Amino acid sequence: MKSFPVSLLESMLRFMARTVLWKYKPQVIGITGSVGKSSTKEAIALVLSSQYRVRKNEGNYNNEIGLPLTILGCKTGGRSLWAWLKIITYWLRLLFLPYRYPEILVLEMGIDTKGDMDYLLTFVPVSIGVATHVSGSHLAQFGSIANVAREKRKLIKSLPVTGFAILNADNGETLKMKEMTGAHVITYGFSEGADIRVDNLLFHGDAGHVEGYSFKLNYKGKSVPVRLPYILAKHLISSALAAVGVGVAMKMNLVEIAQALEGLKSLPGRMNMFPGIQGTQIIDDTYNASPTSTRAAIETLSYMQAPRKVAILGDMLELGEESDLEHARLVDDLRQANVTRVLLVGKHMQALQEALLSSGYQDKQVSWYTDPWGVLEVLSETLHPHDLILVKGSQGVRMEFIVEALLAQPEQAEILLCRQSPTWKKIPFTPPAEWGV
């Protein structure tokens, strides 16, 4: 059957979500930002689950349809009328029968266009708002970082005076939000002025054996040791710090929070390391890409030891008129990380290819391909034993195909990589619309 009109479906789900929230009155934690939302959601849920019944949104359930489904505790009905009738029946049971509903909802709140946050806030009563990092994602829709920030800060401005705003002190646009709320503000980060701050940060291990990070966590004169044994990238520590801020807002003590964070792991497609073919090591960061997250991923290569470092980078999409310039700017990051072999995928990555060749890279060090299949054709002849390989790109470039081909145990792809559901696997690669192909 044909799907319901989207506007009708959204209105129905919004009403259903409102009634469930009215009945059970859970505390709602909302998360916004250009990068780091999903990792922050995972860290917050991990910390709070040690003491509370917690529900978080799964996968991409962070929009006008996904958020109400998360509140209901349901999966989408897709195109099935029967499945949607089952969801309605389940909603009625929630309203009229006893149910042990979660005490806390941890909700990543995604926006793509102007007005999206306004809509979400019409039915999601956030009491603790978390802002991660505002940067150039979705510039094609918003036109400027200022416009992106304006949309995202609506979440922080909506907080009640009894609520908490947990803000990233390392990002200027996010830190400005402290002047736009009457809620209690807790800042976090590596900056000297952050309320929750990191000292004595150490990375343990190398490309062959990663043991994560250790650091001292400081808050209001108190200091506790923290170990994140499964975390590869420094920028993911910010997600852990945001979770500390929420834990503090919920009156948890620092020792309890630190103990919970020891189990923090990266989501599929977000800076995970796997053994690769020919004795290589792969860093998989293929869930999505923006200039900020790509620079952070390349930075990870800079402090890891390996005989040779390889970057396989796909286009960063939805950057608008500055797209080619943003891609070309990555040249300095690659040089500083001592990356010696670069394989590039996508129309905009041609700008980076030209910048690399102009900066002193040789032709044999830099290759460009129109799609991920071009990379797959040359992998076996390109790689050296013990190479450390970063694979990164936006969703639309489907760089996970390359990671799957690199895995030493490809049969584990379904549990290790992103976009491995049967639905996703059936979707072929098609050139993104902005390529104009």
N, C-alpha and C positions, 0 to 999 in steps of 0.2 A: 504494500500500500504506500501511498504518498505520505510524507511526513506532515505533521501539523504545521500551519503557518508559524514561523518562529516567534512572532510577537505574541500570539495567543499562548504558545507553549511557555514563553518566558513569564507572562502574566500569571498563568496558572501555577507555575512553580514558585514564583515569588509569594503568592498568597499562601500556598502550602507551607513554605519555609517560615513565613511570619507567624502562622498559627502554632507551629511546633516550637518556635523560639518563645512565643508568649506563654505556652503551657509549661515548658521545662526550665526556662530562664538560665541557660548555661552562660558561663563567662566566655566572651568571644575575644579572641586575639587575632587581629588583622595585620597582615604583612604586605607591604608595598615596596617598590624599588625597581630599578632597571635590571639589575643583576643580583643574584644571591637569594632570591625569594624562596625557592624550593629547598635549598640547603638550610636556610634559616628556619623554615617551617619544620624540617626534620629534626634539627637540633632542639628547638623549643619543645616539640612533642616528646622527644626523648627525655628531656629534663623533667617536664611536668608529669609524665607517665609514671615516674617513680613514686608519686604521691596522689595523683588524681586519675579519674577516668577521663581519657582524652580521645578526641577524634580529630583527625587532620584530613585535608583533601588529598586524594590520591591522583597521580598522573597529572593530567591537564584539566582537572575539575576545578578551575579557578575563575570562571567567567559567569555570565548571566544565567547559564544553564547548569554548569558544573557546581557552582556554589550552593544553590538550593538543593541539588541532589545530594551534596555532601551533608548538608544540614539534616536532610531526611534519612541519610544513611543508605542511599540507593545508587545503583548504576543506571546509566541512560537506557531508555527504552528503544532508542534508535528509531527505526521505521515500523516497529511492531506495535499495533494498537493493543494487542493482548499484554505486551510488556508494560505499556503505560497504564493500563487498567490495573495491573498488579501493583504498580507504584502508588496509584490512588488508593487502592485497598489497604496497602501498608500504611499510608498516611492516616487513613481513618482509624486504623488500629492504634497508631501512636497517639491520636487525639483522645480516644475514648476508652482505652485499656491501659492498665499500669505498665510502665516500661522503665527499665533502668537506663535512662538516657545519660550521655556523657556530661560530666561536670564542666568540661572546658572544650571549646572548639578552637582549633588552631587553623586559621584560614588564610591561605595565600590568595591575594586579591589582584588578579591580572587585569590590565587595561590595554586596549589597542588603539582606541580613538578618544577624542574629547567627549566627555560626558559619561564615559563608562563607569568611573568611580562614583559619580552622583547616583547612578542607577543602583549600584551594589549597596550603597549606603542607605537606600530607601528601605531595605529589609534586613541588613546586617548591622546590629547594634554593637559596635566595637567598643570595648572598655580599655583594652591595652593595644596600642598601635605601634607597629615596628616599621621603621623606614631604613632600608639597607643602603642602597647606593643609587643615586640618580645620575644617569649618563645618557649616551646617545642612542639608546634603543628606540625603535619606532619613530625615528626622525622623519621618515617619509610621510607619516601621518600627522605628526605634531609640528614639524617645521623647525623647532629649536629645542635645546635642552631646557630653556626657561619654561617653555610650554609643557614639556614632559613633567618638570618639577611642579608646575602649577596644578596639574591633574592629580599627581600622586599625593601632594600635601593636603588635599581635601580629606584624606583619611585622618591625618593628624589633627586638622582643624575641627573635625567632627567629635573628637574625644570629650567626654564629660570632665568636669573639673576634678572629679574623684578618680579619674582614670590615670593611665600612665602612657607617656610617649617614650619609646625606646629608640634612640637616634644614633646613627653612625657618625662619630665625631671626625672620622677621616675623610668625609665627603662634604665639601662646602655647601652644596645645594641641600643636602639632608640636614646639616647642622643649622641652617637658617630656619628650619621648621620649629625650633625651640621657641622662637619669638611669635609663633602663630597658634599657640595652644594655651589653654588655661589648665591643662592636665599637668601632673607631676612629670618632670623630664629626667630621664636617666640616659646619659651618653656612654658610648662604648667605642673602643678602638685602640690603635697603637699610639695615637696622639697624646702628648703630655697632659693636655687638659681634660681628657676623657674621664668620666666618673669610674668606669670599669676599664681597666688598662692592663696591658701585657708588659711584663718585664722578663729579662733573661730568656728570650726565645731561642730554642735550640732545635735544629733538625737532625734527626738520627737516621743513619743508613746511607745508602747510595743507590744507584740505578738497579743493582741486582738484589738489594735487600732493604726495603724501606721499613723503618720503625716509627715513623711519624714525628710528632712534635712534643716538646715539653716546654712549659713556661710557668712563671709566677703570675697569678691572677690577683690584682690589687683592687680593692674597693673600700673606700672610707677608712683608710688606715689598716685594714686587714689584708693579709696576703696568704694565699693557699697555693700549693703546687697543683698543676694540671698536666695530665698526660693524654694526648690524642694519638694513640698508636696506629690508627687506620687512616689518618689524614695525610695526604701527599702535598697539597698546595697551601701555601701561606694564606692566600686570600680566603680560604674556607674557615680559617680561625675566626674571622669576623662573624660568621654564622654562629659559632660557639659563644662568642662574646654577647651577641644579641640574646641568645638563650639564657645567658647568665643574667642579663638585665631583666628579662621576663621572670626568671626564677626569684630574683630579688624583689620584684614588684609583688610576687605571690607569697612573699615572706618565707621563702626557703633559705636555709643558710648555705654559705659558700662551700662548705665541705660536701654537703649533700649534692649540690649542683656539680661540683668537680667530679665526684664519683659517678654520677649519671653520664657525664660527657665522655667518659672513657670508652663508652660503647659507640660513639659517633662514627658513622661511616658515610662515604659519599654515595649519592644516588647514581644509578647507571648513566653513563654519558657525561659525568661530571668529575673529571680528574681522578680516574682510577687507573692503576697500573696492572698489566697482565703480561705473562710470558708470550713472546711472539715467535714466529717462524725464524729459522736460521739463527737461533740463540739471541734474538733481539728482545728488547723490552718496549712495550707499548704504553703510552699515556693516552687514554681515551677521554677526550673532552668534546664529544661530538653532539651533545644534546642541542646546543645552540651557540651562537657567537655574536659578540658585539666588540667594539674596540677595547672596552675596559676588560672584558673577560678574556679576550685573546691576548692582550698584553700580560695579564696575570698568569695565563697558562704558559706563555713563553718565558716569563720570569722564573717559573718553576724549573725550567731546563738550566737556568744560569747557576743554580746552587746544587745541581746533581752532577756527579762525576760519571763519565762514560767515554769510551774510545772515540766515538763519533756521535754527534747529535743531528737528528733529522727532523724537520718540520714539514708535515703534510697539511696544508691549510686550504680550506674552502672559503668561498665568498662569505662576507658578513653582510647580510641582507637588510633592507629597510632603513638605509642610512641617508636616503635622499640625495640632494645635489652634491653633498660633500663626500659621497661614497668612495670615489676613486682616490681622493686625497687621503681619506682615513686609511685606506688599504696601503697606500704608499708609505704612510708614516710608520708602519710596522718595521721598516728596514732597520732602524736604530735598535729596536728591541731584539731582533734576530741577531744582529752583530754583537750586542752586549752579552747575549746568552751563548755566544760562540757556536751558533748553528752553522754547520758546514755544508749541509745538503738540504735544499728546499724544493718541495713539489707543490705546485699551486693549482687550484681548481676553480674555474668560474670566470665570468667576464670581468669583474672588478679586480680580481687578483692579477690581471695583466699590468695594472698600475704598479703593484708591488714588484712584479718581475722586472719591469723597467727600472724601478728605483734600486733594486738589488744590483743589477748589472751596472748601473751608473755609479754605485758606491764601491765597486771593486770586486764583487762576486764574479766568478768566471761562468761562461756559458754552461760548462759541464756541472756546475753546482746548482743551477736553477733550471727547473722545467715547469712548463705551463700546460694545462689540459682543459679542454672544454667541459669535461664532466668526470665523475669519479671513475668511470670505466677506463679512461685513459691511464690513470694511475695504476689500476689493477694490472694492466697489460705489461707494465715495466717493473713491477715490484721485485720480482725474483732477481733481475739483473741489476737492480739499484741498491739493494740492501747489502750491508756487511755484517758479519757475526758481531754480536754485542752492541749493535747500534741502539741508541735510545731514541724512540720515535714518538713525537707528539702528533696526534691527529685531531684537528679542530675545524669547525665550520658551522654555519647556520643550518637549521633543520632542513630547509629547502634544497640544500646541496647534497644531502644524504651521505655524509661522510662515514656513517656507521658501516656502510658496505665495505669500506676500505679496512676498518678495524676488524671486521669479521674475517676478511681474507688474510689478515696478519696474525690472527690468533693461533698459538701453538695447538690449542684444543678448540677448534671451531664448533664442536658439538656443544660447548658451553655457552655459545653466543646468546641463547634465549634467556639465560639467567644473568649474564654479565653485561649485556649491551642495551642501549636504549632502542626504542622503536622495533621491538621484536614480536609484538602481538601479531596474530594471523592477519588482522586487518591492515596493519602497517606494512607487513611483508608483501602484501598483494599490491601495494601502491608502487608503480614503477617510478623511476626517476624521470622527471620532466623539467625542462629548463624553467627557472623562475620567471614570472611575468616581467619583472623589471629588467631582465636581460634583453627583452625585445626580440627574441628569436622567433 
